[in-house]
Amino acid sequence: MERTPHEPHSATSGLLRFAIGIGNAPSAISQLQLPVSVTLNRNALRYNSRMLSLALDTCDARGSVAVLRDNTLLQVVAHDTSDDYSVWLLPAVTRVLVACELTFLDVDVYIAAAGPGSFTGVRVGLTTVKAWAEVTAKPIVSVSRLEALASEAPGSQPWVATLTNAQRRQVFAALYRRHEGLLERVGEETVLAPDKFLAWAAEAVGGESIEWISTDPQMLTETEAWLARQSVGERVLAPSPILAPAIGRLGYRLALAKCYADPLTLDANYVRRSDAEAFWKDRPAPQQAK
């Protein structure tokens, strides 16, 4: 019987298993498995002249995965469960690919949000795409979640300010200047109280108008300082918190420019230290016995 190119065969395919460590305790090790058809006859694979990308957002609990063809969204699956990303991510990838009638090897590039966001979530997403890139030799594009959010701002104001909830009454935030159709970040991405970011952004732009965009607009609008911005006609745009499509669109533009990340050096942008790291570095030094 003649075999089709995607039919399993011991000489041409196998099951790739990725073991991703989350945390330091042995109980925190999660075994992630994904069936991948590793076919030696590459010419038998369906050729597609357009770029297929798989975009991941695991930066907070409202994560998602999406498949795009060039700049067009094909399918998206949202993280609408309490499951950890170490449990949810790969089944979600399988679901979104099946919905597009695609296989894993049809994907041309992996696009991942590198933060800022939760330590565990960002780490799961980046470790996963690193493993995929190592096995499939497909490139990775790493993008800022804040920049992806800013790129969704539809207005024409000269400045775009973006922020998301960082917990502890703080926000992850960044300010961008529009220049020749592109966004240029001013300063660094930061984590601070919403009213302090508002004050800093207002000072940075002088008297010019800002377009505000946030998945958590109440973090800004509930501050007393917001009334001054509102009085001059500014408002906060609240897009969908499902950001994998926006991450994919930004990543597509970077992929066209071949702005790929090196899997060996790709690192997360946490902005702030984890609780464990802060405790370890900030705790008093042990006193030596006399």
C-alpha positions in Angstrom: 0.0 0.0 0.0 1.4 3.4 -1.0 1.8 5.9 1.9 0.7 9.5 1.8 3.3 12.1 2.8 1.8 12.8 6.2 1.1 9.1 7.1 3.2 8.0 10.1 6.2 5.8 9.2 9.1 4.9 11.4 11.7 5.8 8.8 10.3 9.3 8.1 8.5 10.6 11.2 8.3 10.5 14.9 6.9 12.0 18.1 8.8 15.0 19.4 8.5 15.5 23.2 9.5 18.8 24.8 10.2 18.8 28.6 9.9 22.3 29.9 10.9 23.1 33.4 8.7 25.6 35.2 10.2 26.7 38.5 12.9 24.9 40.5 10.9 22.1 42.3 10.8 18.7 40.6 7.0 18.7 40.9 7.0 21.9 38.8 8.4 20.1 35.7 5.7 19.9 33.0 6.0 17.4 30.2 4.8 19.0 27.0 4.2 16.8 24.0 3.4 17.7 20.5 3.1 15.3 17.5 5.2 16.6 14.6 5.5 14.8 11.3 9.2 14.8 10.5 9.2 13.9 6.8 12.4 13.3 4.9 10.7 13.9 1.6 10.4 17.7 1.9 9.2 18.0 -1.7 6.0 16.1 -0.8 4.9 18.9 1.6 2.3 21.3 0.4 4.1 24.4 -0.9 2.8 27.8 0.1 4.4 31.0 -1.2 2.8 33.1 1.6 4.1 33.3 5.1 2.3 31.2 7.8 3.0 32.3 11.3 2.1 30.9 14.7 1.8 33.6 17.3 1.8 33.1 21.1 0.8 35.3 24.0 1.4 33.8 27.4 2.1 37.1 29.3 -0.9 37.1 31.5 -4.0 35.0 32.2 -5.7 36.4 29.0 -3.3 34.7 26.7 -4.0 33.3 23.2 -2.5 31.5 20.2 -3.2 32.5 16.6 -2.3 31.4 13.1 -1.9 34.1 10.4 -1.2 34.0 6.7 0.9 37.1 6.1 -1.0 39.8 7.9 -4.3 38.1 7.8 -5.7 36.2 10.9 -6.9 32.7 10.1 -7.8 31.4 13.6 -7.3 32.3 17.2 -7.8 30.3 20.4 -8.1 32.2 23.7 -6.9 31.0 27.1 -10.4 30.8 28.6 -9.6 28.3 31.4 -7.8 28.3 34.7 -5.3 25.7 33.4 -1.6 26.7 33.6 0.1 27.5 30.3 2.2 24.4 30.7 -1.0 22.4 30.4 -3.0 24.5 28.1 -0.5 25.7 25.4 0.2 22.7 23.2 -3.4 21.4 23.0 -4.4 25.0 22.1 -1.7 25.0 19.3 -3.1 21.7 18.0 -6.6 23.1 18.0 -5.7 26.2 16.1 -3.7 24.3 13.5 -6.5 21.7 13.0 -9.0 24.5 12.6 -6.8 25.9 9.8 -6.4 22.5 8.2 -2.6 22.9 8.7 0.1 20.7 10.1 2.9 21.9 12.4 5.5 21.8 9.6 3.4 24.2 7.5 4.3 27.0 9.9 7.1 29.2 8.6 7.8 31.3 11.7 7.1 31.3 15.4 6.2 34.7 16.9 6.2 35.1 20.7 5.5 37.9 23.1 8.7 38.2 25.2 6.9 40.3 27.9 6.4 42.2 29.9 4.2 40.0 31.9 4.0 37.1 34.4 7.3 35.3 35.0 5.9 31.8 34.6 3.7 32.6 31.6 6.4 34.4 29.6 8.9 31.6 30.4 6.6 28.9 29.2 6.0 30.7 25.9 9.6 31.4 25.1 10.9 28.0 26.2 8.3 26.4 23.9 9.2 28.3 20.8 12.9 27.8 21.5 12.4 24.1 21.6 10.3 24.2 18.3 13.0 26.3 16.6 15.7 23.9 17.7 13.9 20.9 16.3 12.4 22.3 13.1 15.0 24.9 12.2 12.3 27.5 11.7 13.0 31.1 12.8 11.6 33.0 15.9 10.4 36.6 16.0 10.3 38.1 19.5 8.0 41.1 20.1 7.1 43.3 22.9 3.5 42.9 24.1 3.2 46.6 24.8 4.4 47.5 21.3 1.9 45.0 19.8 -0.8 46.7 21.8 0.4 50.1 20.7 0.3 49.0 17.0 -3.4 48.5 17.3 -4.1 52.2 18.1 -6.0 53.5 15.1 -5.7 57.3 15.6 -3.3 59.9 14.2 -2.1 61.6 17.3 1.7 62.0 17.4 2.1 59.9 20.6 0.8 56.5 21.7 0.9 55.5 25.4 0.1 51.9 26.2 -0.3 50.0 29.5 -1.5 46.7 31.0 -2.2 45.6 34.5 1.0 44.5 36.3 -0.8 43.7 39.6 0.1 45.3 42.9 -1.6 48.5 41.7 1.0 49.0 39.0 1.1 48.9 35.3 3.5 47.8 32.6 3.7 50.8 30.4 5.5 52.4 27.4 5.3 55.6 25.4 5.8 55.7 21.6 6.2 58.5 19.0 4.6 58.1 15.6 7.2 58.7 12.9 6.7 58.0 9.2 4.2 55.3 9.9 6.3 53.6 12.5 6.3 53.6 16.3 9.4 54.7 18.0 9.6 53.9 21.7 10.6 56.8 24.0 12.6 55.6 27.0 12.3 52.1 28.3 9.3 49.8 29.1 8.6 50.3 32.8 6.4 49.1 35.7 5.1 51.8 38.0 1.9 53.3 39.5 -0.6 54.4 36.8 -0.7 58.0 38.0 3.1 58.2 37.9 3.2 56.9 34.3 0.5 59.4 33.3 2.5 62.3 34.8 5.7 61.1 33.1 4.1 60.7 29.7 2.4 64.1 29.9 5.7 65.8 30.7 7.5 63.8 27.9 5.2 65.0 25.1 5.0 68.6 26.2 1.6 70.0 25.1 1.0 67.4 22.3 -1.9 65.0 22.3 -1.6 61.3 23.4 -3.6 58.4 22.2 -4.0 56.0 25.1 -4.6 52.3 24.6 -4.9 49.7 27.3 -6.4 46.3 28.0 -7.1 47.6 31.5 -8.3 51.2 31.0 -9.7 51.5 34.5 -6.2 51.4 35.8 -5.8 54.9 34.3 -9.2 56.4 34.3 -9.7 55.8 38.0 -6.7 58.1 38.9 -7.4 61.7 39.8 -4.8 62.9 37.3 -6.8 61.4 34.4 -9.4 64.2 34.6 -6.9 66.7 33.2 -6.2 64.6 30.1 -9.9 63.9 29.7 -10.7 67.6 29.8 -8.6 68.1 26.6 -10.5 65.4 24.7 -8.2 62.4 25.3 -9.7 59.0 26.0 -8.4 55.4 26.6 -9.1 52.9 23.8 -9.8 49.5 25.2 -9.1 46.8 22.5 -9.7 43.1 23.0 -7.3 41.6 25.5 -6.8 38.7 23.1 -3.5 39.9 21.7 -2.0 37.0 19.8 -3.4 38.4 16.5 -1.7 41.8 17.1 1.5 40.0 18.1 1.3 38.1 14.9 0.8 41.2 12.8 3.7 43.0 14.4 5.9 39.8 14.1 5.0 39.5 10.4 6.4 42.9 9.7 9.6 42.1 11.6 9.9 38.7 9.8 9.7 40.5 6.4 12.7 42.5 7.6 14.4 39.2 8.8 14.5 40.6 12.3 14.8 37.1 13.8 15.8 36.2 17.4 18.6 33.9 18.2 17.1 31.0 20.2 20.3 30.7 22.3 20.2 34.3 23.5 16.5 35.0 23.4 15.4 36.2 26.8 12.3 37.4 28.5 11.6 41.1 29.2 10.2 40.9 32.8 10.8 44.6 33.5 10.9 43.8 37.2 12.4 41.0 39.3 10.4 38.0 40.4 9.3 37.8 44.1 11.8 35.0 44.7 14.7 36.9 43.2 13.8 40.1 45.1 13.5 38.2 48.4 16.8 36.5 47.8 18.8 39.6 46.9 17.1 42.0 49.3 17.1 39.9 52.4 19.6 40.8 55.1 23.0 39.1 54.9 23.4 36.3 57.5 25.6 37.3 60.4 28.7 35.3 60.9 29.2 33.5 64.1 31.7 35.1 66.4 
